[in-house]
């Protein structure tokens, strides 16, 4: 296993690990200088400051119909470095954290840390980058502190001391990723050979392939003693296809295959996978216009992942509301007050596992032994038999919560707030794809419906792939122009069955995470037939 749990210490404070790492050395020294010297006259001092350094490099090639549109070159592989600084001023009881500041004219500051880009990877360049970001971040933190104090006076709020709860500092020093990426010429050839497959399919107007390899490394350090380092290499195949169906309705589809900390599979396997996808999109050509529908829907694993990300993830994230003197702030997940209540279908367990580095041979991007506030992460069970048993928490806590669980997530555009890492949707009983289809048919028959639907993707009408399945004989046919409408969290409680086709979907980036989910049969969904009309047909047929 590439990302080994090489070192995890929980301490009350202290020095840094891996002092030989020039990045840690520069970050440590600039943090020390910040907390020794940074204070404006008559202003509060920095209390907690975290530094995140991201370094990414990679190659990318893109081709359409077998010809390169963008060639991978060695020059693309120059590292891009980013310094992200999050600062809290004040003290443990009264501080600037967990508040959405407001500018004049009612405009909200983005609740985001300060980010700067810097080219130099040596000691001096790293310190200069973090110095620039820290200077700007201190100004913003002072403004948030001032406005927060004014807001508390206005609302007569008592200080609870839970906006930044105390926690032991944790350290994890994993290996920085140094894997060699594929050679530019190899990526260019693969992009051409994948995209040329589209020529086999008469109805495709666009067949494009993008092949990329990206090396991602992250360093974290804070002035309370927290520190971690993680690295990944992600190789990706991104496919795009577009066609005008038989009725003249234009549709565009996308899909992505990611390979984390592993080389691409054999080329023959990649070509077969891409070919199957292009063939499936070509098969959308005879699709018929669908009518509005209300009834059972079978979600493929890909559609189920979108379903979970849109309905469940927002409601279990941001578990403490931001204080804000504006209607535009203060958002928090709706499940924050539903502990002990049924929020999912019976027979399901949902876990979030930041300490799991791989699953069934696949490295997981949500592996974070230490979170974005320097706290040791914990695996948690969110749902048991459909009931909400726990939530992810950062160091911003509701009054009733004694401690967080190391689930603070942060990006260049979002300060640390509670979020998911490696999310698993696990049924007590699972059924084969054929059995799931028969369960859909049986439920439609019980409701006196002529047909039901299987959603292949979760997207808008022009990018939605869905299949009508007839009750009488199980016949399948593609339809177009439909998308889910009026979806609420009620649908999470209306899941009837889950499949054996469990699949892991991963998101790349500073807020990287994974969602592992099977196909799901939902008892009732509304599918809306959009009113978009097809374009006129071309005067001359597409060249062959």
Rosetta blueprint (number, residue, H / E / L):
1 X L
2 X L
3 X L
4 X L
5 X L
6 X L
7 X L
8 X E
9 X E
10 X E
11 X E
12 X L
13 X L
14 X L
15 X L
16 X L
17 X L
18 X L
19 X L
20 X L
21 X L
22 X H
23 X H
24 X H
25 X H
26 X H
27 X H
28 X H
29 X H
30 X H
31 X H
32 X H
33 X H
34 X H
35 X H
36 X H
37 X H
38 X L
39 X L
40 X L
41 X L
42 X L
43 X L
44 X L
45 X L
46 X E
47 X E
48 X E
49 X E
50 X E
51 X E
52 X E
53 X E
54 X E
55 X E
56 X E
57 X E
58 X E
59 X E
60 X E
61 X E
62 X E
63 X E
64 X E
65 X L
66 X L
67 X E
68 X E
69 X E
70 X E
71 X L
72 X L
73 X L
74 X H
75 X H
76 X H
77 X H
78 X L
79 X L
80 X E
81 X E
82 X E
83 X E
84 X E
85 X E
86 X E
87 X E
88 X E
89 X E
90 X E
91 X L
92 X L
93 X L
94 X L
95 X E
96 X L
97 X L
98 X L
99 X E
100 X E
101 X L
102 X E
103 X L
104 X H
105 X H
106 X H
107 X L
108 X E
109 X L
110 X L
111 X L
112 X L
113 X L
114 X E
115 X E
116 X E
117 X E
118 X E
119 X L
120 X L
121 X L
122 X L
123 X H
124 X H
125 X H
126 X H
127 X H
128 X H
129 X H
130 X H
131 X H
132 X H
133 X H
134 X H
135 X H
136 X H
137 X H
138 X H
139 X H
140 X H
141 X H
142 X H
143 X H
144 X H
145 X H
146 X H
147 X H
148 X H
149 X H
150 X H
151 X H
152 X H
153 X H
154 X H
155 X H
156 X L
157 X L
158 X L
159 X L
160 X L
161 X L
162 X L
163 X L
164 X L
165 X L
166 X L
167 X L
168 X L
169 X E
170 X E
171 X E
172 X E
173 X E
174 X L
175 X L
176 X L
177 X L
178 X L
179 X L
180 X L
181 X L
182 X L
183 X L
184 X H
185 X H
186 X H
187 X H
188 X H
189 X H
190 X H
191 X H
192 X H
193 X H
194 X H
195 X H
196 X H
197 X H
198 X H
199 X H
200 X H
201 X L
202 X L
203 X L
204 X E
205 X E
206 X E
207 X E
208 X E
209 X E
210 X E
211 X E
212 X E
213 X E
214 X E
215 X E
216 X E
217 X E
218 X E
219 X E
220 X E
221 X E
222 X E
223 X L
224 X L
225 X L
226 X L
227 X E
228 X E
229 X E
230 X E
231 X E
232 X E
233 X E
234 X E
235 X E
236 X E
237 X E
238 X E
239 X E
240 X E
241 X E
242 X E
243 X E
244 X E
245 X L
246 X L
247 X L
248 X L
249 X L
250 X E
251 X E
252 X E
253 X E
254 X E
255 X E
256 X E
257 X E
258 X E
259 X E
260 X E
261 X L
262 X L
263 X L
264 X L
265 X L
266 X L
267 X H
268 X H
269 X H
270 X H
271 X H
272 X H
273 X H
274 X H
275 X H
276 X H
277 X H
278 X H
279 X H
280 X H
281 X H
282 X H
283 X L
284 X L
285 X L
286 X L
287 X L
288 X E
289 X E
290 X L
291 X L
292 X L
293 X E
294 X E
295 X E
296 X E
297 X E
298 X E
299 X E
300 X L
301 X H
302 X H
303 X H
304 X H
305 X H
306 X H
307 X H
308 X H
309 X H
310 X H
311 X H
312 X H
313 X H
314 X H
315 X H
316 X H
317 X L
318 X L
319 X L
320 X L
321 X L
322 X L
323 X E
324 X E
325 X L
326 X L
327 X L
328 X L
329 X L
330 X L
331 X L
332 X L
333 X L
334 X H
335 X H
336 X H
337 X H
338 X L
339 X L
340 X L
341 X L
342 X E
343 X L
344 X L
345 X L
346 X L
347 X L
348 X E
349 X E
350 X E
351 X E
352 X E
353 X L
354 X L
355 X L
356 X L
357 X L
358 X E
359 X E
360 X L
361 X L
362 X E
363 X E
364 X L
365 X L
366 X L
367 X L
368 X L
369 X L
370 X E
371 X L
372 X L
373 X L
374 X L
375 X L
376 X E
377 X L
378 X L
379 X L
380 X E
381 X E
382 X E
383 X E
384 X E
385 X L
386 X L
387 X E
388 X E
389 X L
390 X L
391 X L
392 X L
393 X L
394 X L
395 X L
396 X L
397 X L
398 X L
399 X L
400 X L
401 X L
402 X L
403 X L
404 X L
405 X L
406 X L
407 X L
408 X E
409 X E
410 X E
411 X E
412 X L
413 X L
414 X E
415 X E
416 X E
417 X E
418 X E
419 X L
420 X L
421 X L
422 X E
423 X E
424 X E
425 X E
426 X E
427 X E
428 X L
429 X L
430 X L
431 X E
432 X L
433 X H
434 X H
435 X H
436 X H
437 X H
438 X H
439 X H
440 X H
441 X H
442 X H
443 X H
444 X H
445 X H
446 X H
447 X L
448 X L
449 X L
450 X L
451 X E
452 X E
453 X E
454 X E
455 X E
456 X L
457 X L
458 X L
459 X L
460 X L
461 X L
462 X L
463 X L
464 X L
465 X L
466 X E
467 X E
468 X E
469 X E
470 X E
471 X L
472 X L
473 X L
474 X L
475 X L
476 X E
477 X E
478 X E
479 X E
480 X E
481 X L
482 X E
483 X E
484 X E
485 X E
486 X L
487 X L
488 X L
489 X L
490 X H
491 X H
492 X H
493 X H
494 X L
495 X E
496 X E
497 X E
498 X E
499 X E
500 X L
501 X L
502 X L
503 X E
504 X E
505 X E
506 X E
507 X E
508 X L
509 X L
510 X L
511 X L
512 X L
513 X E
514 X E
515 X E
516 X E
517 X E
518 X L
519 X L
520 X E
521 X E
522 X E
523 X E
524 X E
525 X E
526 X E
527 X E
528 X E
529 X E
530 X L
531 X L
532 X L
533 X L
534 X L
535 X L
536 X L
537 X L
538 X L
539 X L
540 X L
541 X L
542 X L
543 X L
544 X L
